[in-house]
Every structure is written in C-alpha cells, then in structure tokens.
C-alpha cells in the first residue's frame, strides 16, 4: 500500500459571478464554503491513494482541459483561480503537504 493520499482542489473567487455557473460548467460539485466568503467556490474533484502521482495529475489536467476557454474568460473578468495538490500521509499524526499547481 502506498503511504500517501493525493487530493486536487480547485478554488475560484469572483466578486460578481453566479457561482452556480461554475458548478454547471465544470460539472463538479462544490465543497462547503463559509457564508462570510461571498464569491468563493471550491471543489476537490480528484482523490487517489494510488502510487502513480504522474498519472493522477495527468488525468486531472485532462479532465479540466475542455474548460480552458472558460478559465481564460473568467480570468479576464478578474477571477482568481488556483489549483492545489495535497499529499497526505496516511497516519493521523502527520501534517499535509500542499503544492500549488496554478
């Protein structure tokens, strides 16, 4: 068994966009956000405990690639978009390691 779990998180902040548009366009279910974070949307579309990190990242990128024009469009509208990778050790005592992808 591989000692790590990998998780990708996608975060988007936009001051005026209807966040349901993000859910509908990307086909991803959003995570729970605090009501004090208006305009904030996030989703963790991919989690794996496979040891093939490269394949995991490739499949995540391929899943988001059809939405490239949408990401460019909302970036022009001053949206903040980030994607992060968390590498979590499978023990209760370890802290997560997080790497920002874009």
Backbone torsions as a table, in degrees:
resi	resn	phi	psi	omega
1	UNK	NA	137.0	178.4
2	UNK	-73.8	138.7	-174.8
3	UNK	-79.7	1.3	-176.6
4	UNK	-125.3	152.3	168.3
5	UNK	-114.3	137.2	178.6
6	UNK	-109.4	140.4	179.1
7	UNK	-139.3	131.6	174.9
8	UNK	-103.1	135.4	176.8
9	UNK	-124.7	136.2	178.0
10	UNK	-113.0	127.0	-179.1
11	UNK	-125.5	135.7	178.8
12	UNK	-135.9	131.9	176.4
13	UNK	-123.0	127.2	180.0
14	UNK	-147.1	128.0	-172.1
15	UNK	-72.8	-23.8	-174.8
16	UNK	-124.4	-11.5	-175.1
17	UNK	-72.8	141.0	170.9
18	UNK	-69.9	114.7	-174.0
19	UNK	-64.9	-19.7	176.2
20	UNK	-63.4	-28.7	176.8
21	UNK	-60.7	-39.4	177.8
22	UNK	-63.4	-46.5	-179.9
23	UNK	-60.8	-46.4	-177.8
24	UNK	-67.9	-43.6	-176.5
25	UNK	-69.9	-44.8	-176.3
26	UNK	-83.4	-18.2	-179.0
27	UNK	68.0	28.0	-179.3
28	UNK	-117.7	143.3	176.7
29	UNK	-82.8	130.9	179.8
30	UNK	-75.7	154.0	172.8
31	UNK	-81.7	174.6	178.9
32	UNK	-77.2	135.9	178.9
33	UNK	-124.1	152.6	177.8
34	UNK	-69.8	139.5	177.1
35	UNK	-59.1	-21.8	179.4
36	UNK	-77.3	-6.7	-179.5
37	UNK	-105.0	62.0	179.8
38	UNK	-60.8	138.9	178.5
39	UNK	80.4	13.3	-178.5
40	UNK	-112.3	129.4	179.8
41	UNK	-132.9	138.1	173.7
42	UNK	-147.5	157.5	178.1
43	UNK	-149.6	149.1	173.3
44	UNK	-115.2	83.0	-171.7
45	UNK	-73.0	-15.6	-173.6
46	UNK	-142.7	130.9	175.1
47	UNK	-138.2	137.1	176.6
48	UNK	-149.0	152.1	171.2
49	UNK	-117.1	19.7	175.8
50	UNK	-72.4	154.7	179.2
51	UNK	-88.1	2.1	-179.2
52	UNK	-93.1	76.8	-178.3
53	UNK	-61.8	-42.4	-179.5
54	UNK	-59.9	-45.9	178.6
55	UNK	-64.4	-38.5	178.4
56	UNK	-62.1	-46.8	179.2
57	UNK	-65.5	-41.2	179.7
58	UNK	-60.9	-45.3	-178.8
59	UNK	-66.6	-33.3	177.1
60	UNK	-66.5	-46.1	178.6
61	UNK	-62.3	-44.0	179.4
62	UNK	-61.8	-34.9	178.6
63	UNK	-69.0	-30.2	-179.7
64	UNK	-90.9	-19.3	-175.0
65	UNK	-55.6	-39.7	179.3
66	UNK	-61.5	-14.3	-177.7
67	UNK	-102.5	14.8	-176.9
68	UNK	-55.3	-47.4	-179.3
69	UNK	-62.8	-37.6	178.4
70	UNK	-64.0	-44.5	178.2
71	UNK	-61.5	-42.0	178.4
72	UNK	-63.2	-40.8	-179.0
73	UNK	-64.2	-46.6	-179.1
74	UNK	-72.2	-26.9	175.3
75	UNK	-66.3	-37.4	176.0
76	UNK	-65.2	-24.2	178.5
77	UNK	-89.3	15.7	176.9
78	UNK	72.4	29.3	173.4
79	UNK	-79.4	148.5	172.6
80	UNK	-101.5	122.1	-177.9
81	UNK	-121.9	131.1	175.4
82	UNK	-141.3	151.9	177.5
83	UNK	-132.7	131.6	-178.4
84	UNK	-129.8	154.5	176.8
85	UNK	-115.8	125.8	174.9
86	UNK	-108.2	130.4	173.8
87	UNK	-107.7	110.8	-174.3
88	UNK	-110.1	123.7	176.4
89	UNK	-74.8	143.5	-173.6
90	UNK	-83.6	41.9	173.2
91	UNK	-128.6	149.1	-176.1
92	UNK	-69.7	-19.1	-174.2
93	UNK	-95.2	-4.5	-176.1
94	UNK	-95.4	148.5	177.7
95	UNK	-91.1	148.5	179.7
96	UNK	-72.4	152.2	172.5
97	UNK	-109.7	129.0	-176.2
98	UNK	-123.0	134.8	-179.5
99	UNK	-123.6	124.0	177.0
100	UNK	-78.2	129.7	-179.4
101	UNK	-92.3	-50.8	175.4
102	UNK	-154.5	NA	NA
